[in-house]
Amino acid sequence: MQLDLRQPPASAFSRPERQSGLIGLIETWFDRARFREELALMARDTPERIDDIGLTMEQARTEIAKPFWRR
């Protein structure tokens, strides 16, 4: 299974359908920030799972380092 870093997985906080405009943009940013936070926790606590999701630790670090507004 390969993790698609272009689109973070839907979180419990996101709505099933993305709104357009400013609200949609803020939701997208929130989802990205949450995804990267969860990835950082996984890399710290269970680094072996990074390989299980199809990433190298370097790819995970690169994704974690991105600001929330970057894809």
Secondary structure, DSSP 8 states (H G I E B T S, - for coil): ----TTS----TTS-SS---HHHHHHHHHHHHHHHHHHHHHHHHH-THHHHHTT--HHHHHHHHHS-TT--
